[in-house]
Amino acid sequence: MRREDLTAAESHFAFGDNWASYAERIAEPEIDEAVRGLSRLLGGERLDGKRVLDIGSGSGLHALASLRLGAREVVAVDLDADSVVTSRAVLDRHAPRGGWRVERLSVFDLAAAGLGDFDVVYSWGVLHHTGAMTRAIECAARAIGPGGLFVLALYRRVWMDWFWHLEKRWYANASPVGQRRARAAFVALFAIRLRVTGRNLAEYRRDYRRNRGMDFEHDVHDWLGGWPYESITASEVDALLTGLGCVPVRRFVRHGKLFGRDPGVFGTGCDEYVFRRPSDHPGRLPEGTS
Ligand SMILES: C[S@@+](CC[C@H](N)C(=O)[O-])C[C@H]1O[C@@H](n2cnc3c(N)ncnc32)[C@H](O)[C@@H]1O
C-alpha cells in the first residue's frame, strides 16, 4: 500500500472553507484583538518599515494586523486555495491601500519561490498542520533575514495526542452530518467541564474573541478537523531552532500538570515562541537534516 503524502493539499482538512465562513465576521473589534495579540508577541514593538511573511495566513486577519502595526510589506502565503481567496478578500476590504500580496504557496516551496528575506516570519498554528512539522519549521526559518524575528505558535504535546490523531483523521473525511454531530458532542462535553469548574459556555464564547480575534465555533471545527496533526514540546522547539542558529527572545508556554504534560482530554493549545536570527549569522540558515 502506498503511504499517503501528508504534505499534499489533497490530504489536508478543508481549512480554507472554515476561514471563508469566519472571515464574514471580521470587523474592527476582531482586527483590534488580532493587533493586540500580535503586539504582545512582539513585546509591544511596532513593525514600521518591516517586511513580514505570514505563512499559513488562513483568514488573512493577522497579515492585516501586521499592516496595522506599520509593516511596509506583507507577503501572505497559504497552501489552501480557499484560504488564499479569503485572505485576499479580507485584505482588499480592510487594507485597500495595498502593501500586501497573497500567494498560494507551501512553506516547503518558499526557497524556490524567491521571495527574499523577511524582517519578521510569522506562522501561527500552521507548521504542525503541514504533514512534516520539523522540515516546515526549518523551511520557514530560512526565510528570516539577518537580525529578523521568527514568531511561531505550535501545538503543545499532550498525553492524548494518539486519540486526536485518530479523531482528526476521521473528522477531516467525515460527512457534514458526522462533523456536525461530533462538534455538538464536543461542545456539550466542554460545557459540562466548564460547569464543573464554575464557568459557563455563554461567557466563554463571549470572551473567546479576546483570543486573537478568533471565534469559538470556527475554532472547534478547526480543532476537530485540523489534519495533518503534530505536536511538540518547548524543549524540542528550543533544540531545533538553536540548532539552526536562532536565539530565543520570548515565549508564552504552558507547563503541563501531569508529569510536565497536560492530559489533553479536550485537545491542546498552541505555545507561542519568538526567536531572533542574529544579524552576524553568516548567509542563509543551514539546511536541515530531515
Ligand atoms: C489553523 S490555520 C491557521 C491560520 C492563521 N495562521 C491563524 O492564526 O488564524 C492553518 C493554516 O495553515 C495552512 N497550511 C497548511 N499546510 C500549509 C503549508 N504546507 N504551507 C502553507 N500553509 C499551510 C492551512 O491551509 C491553514 O490555512
The ligand as an ORCA input file, in Angstrom:
! r2SCAN-3c Opt
* xyz 0 1
  C      -5.139     26.536     11.730
  S      -4.909     27.507     10.307
  C      -4.074     28.945     10.985
  C      -4.377     30.218     10.200
  C      -3.768     31.504     10.719
  N      -2.327     31.470     10.761
  C      -4.313     31.897     12.064
  O      -3.557     32.034     13.005
  O      -5.536     32.092     12.158
  C      -3.636     26.670      9.418
  C      -3.406     27.204      8.030
  O      -2.181     26.651      7.541
  C      -2.347     26.357      6.172
  N      -1.328     25.385      5.737
  C      -1.310     24.042      5.948
  N      -0.230     23.490      5.366
  C       0.461     24.504      4.782
  C       1.677     24.564      4.036
  N       2.384     23.467      3.754
  N       2.094     25.772      3.601
  C       1.383     26.904      3.869
  N       0.224     26.898      4.570
  C      -0.236     25.717      5.034
  C      -3.770     25.848      6.096
  O      -4.276     25.854      4.787
  C      -4.491     26.817      7.034
  O      -4.999     27.942      6.361
*
